[in-house]
Amino acid sequence: MKDLQHEHMDILENEEIKLDWMFRFSLMHDVVKGMAYLHSSEIRSHGNLKSTNCVVDSRFVLKIADFGLHSIRIYDENDNEDSYAHWRRKLWTAPELLRMHSPPLEGTQKGDVYSFAIIAHEIVVRQGVFYTGNDMSPKEIIENVMYGSKTGFRPLLELANCDEGIMQVVRKCWAEEPTDRPDFQTLNQS
């Protein structure tokens, strides 16, 4: 299996490789299907959903990985808070979880939906995770997400030349208020 991060660097960010909207939509739909299944299982939430935890098999079907490993993730919180890697890992984390002193290791279902929106943005815009159009460090981005405006600080979506319906779904999924985000069962049916 290929790592989507590798695919992300080689495919999503490589402008010479043309990805049609059907393929991009298929990748997003695979995430939704996988997460709908995960949320309806005993696992209930992923808690660490990011593009680097999505793998693409030889048939280009995207699969979700690295779930159910909550007890192993403590190392994330014990690493150097000044490091680039520490802040970059948080770019997929929902604002309400970033604001918690001790967020649940297993995450939340609404937090997973937010993470999906960040991944969908990566697929749509093809500029890397949390592209803002500015040269901001991951730490600056996280601080803006945590303490930014009431509407929430989010990646730049306006330059995405894509279907308005997809953009509306992404916006709903990264809504500042978790209760305003749809669940994966609803997304899977639309």
N, C-alpha and C positions, 0 to 999 in steps of 0.2 A: 504494500500500500504506500502511496505517496502522501507526504504531509502537505496539507493545504497551505501551510506557511511557505513551504518550498514552491508549491504551485502559485501561491500568492506573489512571491517575489518574481518567479519566472513567467507567470501567465497574467495575473491580475494587474501588475504594475508595468508589464512590458507592452508598450503601445504598438509594437510591430505585430503582436499576436492579436488578431481580431477575434473577439468573443461576441457571438451574437446574443441578442437579448433572451432568446429561448434557452440557451445554455446557462446564462446567468440566473434566469428565473428558476431553472431546474435546480441549480445549486441551492438557492434560497429555499425552494420547496422541500428539498431533501432535509435541510436543517429543521424546518417546521415539522415535517413528518417524524423525524427522529426525536425531536423534543416533545411532541404530542405524545408519543409512545412512552418516553421516559417519565413525563409528568403524570401519566396514568398508571405507572408501575409503582412498586413498593419504594423505589428510590426517590420519587416525588420531585426532586429538583437536581440540577447539575451543580450549580454553585461556582463553576469555573469555566463557563462557556466562552470560548474565544476562537478565532480562526485557527490558531495553532493547535486546537483540540478537535479539529475537523479533518478527517482524512478522505482522500478520494481514491477509490479503487480503480482497477484496470479498465472498468467499464464506465468510468467517470461518474460513479454514484458516490455522493458524499455521505459519510458516516460520522456519527458523533463518538468521540473518545474521551477518556480521562474523567469518567463519572464514577461516583461511589467511592472515591478515594479521599474523603474529607479528612480523615485522621492523618494522612500523609502530608497534607498541605500546610501544616503549621510552619514549615520552613519558610514559606513566603513571608510570613509576618516577622520572622526573626532575622531577615537579611538586612543589609545596610540601607537605611531609609534615605540616604543621600545618593544611592545608586540610580542610574538611568533605568536599569532592568527592574528595580523595585517599582518605580512609578509607571513604567511601560506596561507591566503586568496588570495594572489597575485600569487601563484605558477601556476595558469592556465592562467594568463594574458599575452597577446602577448607583445614582447619586445618594439614595437613601441608605444604601449599604456602606458607601464611602463615609457617610457622616456618623455611622455607629462606631462607638468606642470598641466594641467587640462584636462584629457582625457574625452571624451564624456561619460556621464552616461549610454547612451544606447549602448555603445560599437560600434564595427564595424563588418561587415560580415567577413572580413579576420581575425579579432581578434577572432571571434567565431571558425573559422577553426583551428587556432592555439590551442585554448582551447580544441577542439575535439582531436587534436593530443596528448595532455597531458593525456586526459582521455583514449584514445586508448592505450597509453603506460602503464597506470595503469592496464588495462585489460590484456594486453599481458604479461607484466613482473611480475605482481602480487607481487610487493614489496612496494606498497604505491605510493603516488604522488611524481613525479619528483625524482625517485630513481637515484642516481649518482654513487653508489658504495662507496662513501665517506660519512663520518659523517658530513654533512654540515647542518647548520641551514637554515631555510627558508630565512632569511635576506641575508645570504651569497649567496644562490642560486639566489635570485632576483638581487643582485648586479652583479653577473656574467652574468646573462641574459641581464641586461641593458648595461653593459660596457665591456663584454667579447670580444672574438675574432670576426672577421668579419664573420666567418661561423656560429657563434652563439653558446652559451653554452646551451646544451640540456641534458635531462636524458640519462642514459646509455641504449642503445637499443641492443647493440651487443650481450649481453648474452641471449637475448630472443630467445628461440629455436622455432622460428615460420617461417611461409611462408615468403619468400623474398618479395613477392608482398605486403604483409601487411606492412612490414618494409619500403618499398619504399613509400607507401601511407602516413605512419606516418611521414617520413622524408620530403615529399613534403608539408604536412599540417603544419609542424612547421618551414618551411623555414624562414630564417631571413628577406628576402624581401617579404612583404605582397603580391605583385603582382605575386610572384612565387607560391603562395598557390592556390590550386584548389578551386572551390566553391562547396557547398553541392549538387547543382543540378548535377554537373559533377560526384561527388563521388557517388551519388545515382544511377547513370546509369552504374557505373562500377562494 
